[in-house]
């Protein structure tokens, strides 16, 4: 099985610039990591590879297979075939991924991590020649991630993997495709090796541009001197101010013109202009590194009250499971930085929803939920477009500094999950929040955006409440922890 892109071009009707252009690529068995900024076209690339989308120009050989999207809104098709497989393969995959027998029947009450595992199980059970997997480790706890990695390692077809999980891309992928501004470059090795090579190439381009720039400045200075010489020569050979009766001077000028002695400066100037034109061509052929100003400041403030939330000890039923979570008195103070942890399905999002409902109305909060469906993403974009020009400009400036191009956002009909998350963060800064709550904030974000978000949250002065399976992210930003175990008991430490 071979997948080939031959001069492939794709653009959405609402976009001015093409999403992907002149792609000439070839993929064989094994996993290829797909990386790029949010909105760069990674999911579009997977849909082209699997035949869901057709290119406007060029040809894709071998398109087909299974596309496993990053969203977990819908119960996946063909789940019945997996669950009622008469052989052993279905049971083996369900066991490997820890999929519960009742999951399809209580889809609405499943955590997004559980949904993701069922989604992957159905995709892998179908044993496609080509598997295009979009963000497989989003929402997953450590144990579930291990299940998923083991399942992906057993796949033997052509695999395309979009992920921000650096360890997964390094451990699983023999090559990585870097998508930038509609172009794509395939580099050998995992993401760490590919990023190092990309940085080396960027440094080399920067060095070459500096060398060409210095040479251009030298030639421009020399050309200016030659031009002055040419102008001086023209003045010397002009008869404009010579007396008509001054035959001696006029004769000397005629002799100089015939001999061509003063033509040398003009010829040298023309040669200099040609060299400058060649230098300009060389400069235009070397891509200048695109560096947007990055990082934002959230104008958050500490609440003046001694506590933002007090939730008396109690319990919350987890719908459809017959289980509950039980918690002691829970308190959030104005300057606290709290991590909420626990396995998939433990009830973390349920506890957050109870908390948000108990926070006093006058307390400013910025709450970004774990998953934002397509309707909410479109509504967020529509709200942006209804903003005043001044407010819209400020929001887009902050959005840009979280690592994405505002022009691509405005051209889209529906922002990607990563773009939607950044947009909600950029909008939220206007509320001057006293409490920021983020449920799995790194889901769907590219590697650069995760770093920028971490730097941003490290500087806020308000209370911070984060739910995440990313231990490095939590360790950098939080100082206390609420943990929910598999029995549904909340421990504060």
ChimeraX attribute file (.defattr): number of C-alpha atoms within 10 A of each C-alpha:
attribute: neighborCount
match mode: 1-to-1
recipient: residues
	/A:1	10
	/A:2	14
	/A:3	19
	/A:4	18
	/A:5	21
	/A:6	16
	/A:7	15
	/A:8	20
	/A:9	21
	/A:10	23
	/A:11	18
	/A:12	15
	/A:13	11
	/A:14	11
	/A:15	15
	/A:16	12
	/A:17	16
	/A:18	15
	/A:19	22
	/A:20	23
	/A:21	20
	/A:22	16
	/A:23	20
	/A:24	18
	/A:25	16
	/A:26	13
	/A:27	19
	/A:28	14
	/A:29	17
	/A:30	17
	/A:31	25
	/A:32	27
	/A:33	27
	/A:34	28
	/A:35	25
	/A:36	20
	/A:37	22
	/A:38	27
	/A:39	23
	/A:40	22
	/A:41	24
	/A:42	24
	/A:43	22
	/A:44	18
	/A:45	21
	/A:46	25
	/A:47	20
	/A:48	20
	/A:49	27
	/A:50	21
	/A:51	17
	/A:52	14
	/A:53	14
	/A:54	17
	/A:55	19
	/A:56	12
	/A:57	14
	/A:58	16
	/A:59	17
	/A:60	23
	/A:61	12
	/A:62	17
	/A:63	22
	/A:64	19
	/A:65	20
	/A:66	24
	/A:67	23
	/A:68	22
	/A:69	20
	/A:70	21
	/A:71	20
	/A:72	20
	/A:73	16
	/A:74	10
	/A:75	16
	/A:76	19
	/A:77	11
	/A:78	13
	/A:79	17
	/A:80	11
	/A:81	13
	/A:82	22
	/A:83	18
	/A:84	10
	/A:85	13
	/A:86	10
	/A:87	9
	/A:88	8
	/A:89	13
	/A:90	20
	/A:91	17
	/A:92	13
	/A:93	21
	/A:94	21
	/A:95	13
	/A:96	17
	/A:97	23
	/A:98	17
	/A:99	19
	/A:100	11
	/A:101	9
	/A:102	11
	/A:103	16
	/A:104	18
	/A:105	11
	/A:106	11
	/A:107	17
	/A:108	15
	/A:109	18
	/A:110	21
	/A:111	21
	/A:112	22
	/A:113	21
	/A:114	23
	/A:115	27
	/A:116	27
	/A:117	25
	/A:118	26
	/A:119	23
	/A:120	23
	/A:121	26
	/A:122	23
	/A:123	23
	/A:124	21
	/A:125	19
	/A:126	16
	/A:127	14
	/A:128	18
	/A:129	18
	/A:130	27
	/A:131	27
	/A:132	27
	/A:133	24
	/A:134	23
	/A:135	21
	/A:136	25
	/A:137	24
	/A:138	23
	/A:139	29
	/A:140	26
	/A:141	19
	/A:142	16
	/A:143	12
	/A:144	22
	/A:145	20
	/A:146	15
	/A:147	18
	/A:148	21
	/A:149	16
	/A:150	13
	/A:151	16
	/A:152	19
	/A:153	13
	/A:154	9
	/A:155	18
	/A:156	15
	/A:157	18
	/A:158	20
	/A:159	23
	/A:160	25
	/A:161	27
	/A:162	26
	/A:163	26
	/A:164	28
	/A:165	17
	/A:166	13
	/A:167	12
	/A:168	18
	/A:169	24
	/A:170	18
	/A:171	13
	/A:172	19
	/A:173	21
	/A:174	17
	/A:175	22
	/A:176	27
	/A:177	23
	/A:178	21
	/A:179	20
	/A:180	17
	/A:181	17
	/A:182	17
	/A:183	17
	/A:184	19
	/A:185	14
	/A:186	18
	/A:187	19
	/A:188	14
	/A:189	19
	/A:190	23
	/A:191	29
	/A:192	14
	/A:193	15
	/A:194	21
	/A:195	16
	/A:196	11
	/A:197	14
	/A:198	15
	/A:199	12
	/A:200	12
	/A:201	12
	/A:202	16
	/A:203	13
	/A:204	13
	/A:205	17
	/A:206	16
	/A:207	12
	/A:208	15
	/A:209	19
	/A:210	13
	/A:211	13
	/A:212	17
	/A:213	15
	/A:214	12
	/A:215	14
	/A:216	19
	/A:217	13
	/A:218	13
	/A:219	17
	/A:220	16
	/A:221	12
	/A:222	14
	/A:223	20
	/A:224	15
	/A:225	14
	/A:226	21
	/A:227	19
	/A:228	15
	/A:229	18
	/A:230	20
	/A:231	14
	/A:232	14
	/A:233	17
	/A:234	14
	/A:235	12
	/A:236	12
	/A:237	17
	/A:238	13
	/A:239	14
	/A:240	8
	/A:241	7
	/A:242	11
	/A:243	10
	/A:244	10
	/A:245	8
	/A:246	9
	/A:247	11
	/A:248	8
	/A:249	14
	/A:250	17
	/A:251	11
	/A:252	12
	/A:253	16
	/A:254	13
	/A:255	13
	/A:256	15
	/A:257	13
	/A:258	11
	/A:259	10
	/A:260	9
	/A:261	11
	/A:262	18
	/A:263	15
	/A:264	13
	/A:265	19
	/A:266	18
	/A:267	13
	/A:268	16
	/A:269	20
	/A:270	14
	/A:271	13
	/A:272	19
	/A:273	18
	/A:274	12
	/A:275	16
	/A:276	19
	/A:277	13
	/A:278	13
	/A:279	17
	/A:280	14
	/A:281	11
	/A:282	13
	/A:283	19
	/A:284	11
	/A:285	10
	/A:286	14
	/A:287	11
	/A:288	12
	/A:289	10
	/A:290	8
	/A:291	7
	/A:292	12
	/A:293	12
	/A:294	16
	/A:295	19
	/A:296	20
	/A:297	14
	/A:298	21
	/A:299	16
	/A:300	23
	/A:301	17
	/A:302	19
	/A:303	19
	/A:304	9
	/A:305	10
	/A:306	11
	/A:307	14
	/A:308	23
	/A:309	19
	/A:310	14
	/A:311	15
	/A:312	11
	/A:313	10
	/A:314	11
	/A:315	15
	/A:316	15
	/A:317	15
	/A:318	18
	/A:319	14
	/A:320	13
	/A:321	13
	/A:322	7
	/A:323	14
	/A:324	16
	/A:325	21
	/A:326	17
	/A:327	21
	/A:328	14
	/A:329	11
	/A:330	16
	/A:331	13
	/A:332	18
	/A:333	19
	/A:334	20
	/A:335	19
	/A:336	20
	/A:337	22
	/A:338	23
	/A:339	23
	/A:340	24
	/A:341	24
	/A:342	20
	/A:343	20
	/A:344	21
	/A:345	20
	/A:346	24
	/A:347	27
	/A:348	23
	/A:349	18
	/A:350	17
	/A:351	20
	/A:352	20
	/A:353	11
	/A:354	12
	/A:355	14
	/A:356	14
	/A:357	9
	/A:358	13
	/A:359	16
	/A:360	11
	/A:361	9
	/A:362	6
	/A:363	13
	/A:364	18
	/A:365	24
	/A:366	21
	/A:367	18
	/A:368	19
	/A:369	16
	/A:370	20
	/A:371	19
	/A:372	18
	/A:373	14
	/A:374	16
	/A:375	9
	/A:376	13
	/A:377	21
	/A:378	18
	/A:379	13
	/A:380	18
	/A:381	20
	/A:382	14
	/A:383	11
	/A:384	20
	/A:385	12
	/A:386	10
	/A:387	12
	/A:388	9
	/A:389	11
	/A:390	8
	/A:391	14
	/A:392	15
	/A:393	14
	/A:394	14
	/A:395	22
	/A:396	22
	/A:397	17
	/A:398	24
	/A:399	26
	/A:400	22
	/A:401	21
	/A:402	28
	/A:403	26
	/A:404	25
	/A:405	20
	/A:406	19
	/A:407	13
	/A:408	18
	/A:409	22
	/A:410	17
	/A:411	15
	/A:412	17
	/A:413	15
	/A:414	19
	/A:415	21
	/A:416	24
	/A:417	21
	/A:418	21
	/A:419	27
	/A:420	26
	/A:421	24
	/A:422	27
	/A:423	25
	/A:424	19
	/A:425	23
	/A:426	22
	/A:427	20
	/A:428	20
	/A:429	18
	/A:430	15
	/A:431	13
	/A:432	17
	/A:433	24
	/A:434	23
	/A:435	30
	/A:436	22
	/A:437	20
	/A:438	20
	/A:439	20
	/A:440	20
	/A:441	26
	/A:442	25
	/A:443	25
	/A:444	28
	/A:445	25
	/A:446	22
	/A:447	18
	/A:448	16
	/A:449	23
	/A:450	19
	/A:451	16
	/A:452	17
	/A:453	21
	/A:454	17
	/A:455	16
	/A:456	15
	/A:457	18
	/A:458	14
	/A:459	14
	/A:460	20
	/A:461	20
	/A:462	24
	/A:463	24
	/A:464	26
	/A:465	23
	/A:466	23
	/A:467	24
	/A:468	23
	/A:469	25
	/A:470	18
	/A:471	11
	/A:472	9
	/A:473	17
	/A:474	21
	/A:475	11
	/A:476	12
	/A:477	19
	/A:478	18
	/A:479	13
	/A:480	16
	/A:481	18
	/A:482	19
	/A:483	20
	/A:484	22
	/A:485	15
	/A:486	14
	/A:487	11
	/A:488	22
	/A:489	16
	/A:490	25
	/A:491	16
	/A:492	16
	/A:493	9
